Amino acid sequence: MNTPYPPPPPPPAAAGSDRTVLWGVLGIILGLLCCGILGIVFGYLSIRDAKRYGQSPVLGYLAIAFGVLNIVGSGILWAGGNYPLYND
């Protein structure tokens, strides 16, 4: 009977420390409306927290996709001369 004890379970996360949905929603909103780079950053944070807490990373992937679409769309508009900030 020399079997080692099993390892202790990991400590539970502090209440309120899971911000998966917050990062995902912020990333989607900012990725769609104004700042594609911030959408990508918040999407990454959402995916990281989702993996850490065992949740679905769908919001993070959507935020990254919308951020990339924002950047690509802005680049296309700017290259075509239709970007409203640079019309002369």
Secondary structure by P-SEA (a helix, b strand, c coil): ccccccccccccccccccaaaaaaaaaaaaaacccaaaaaaaaaaaaaaaaaacccaaaaaaaaaaaaaaaaaaaaaaaacccccccc
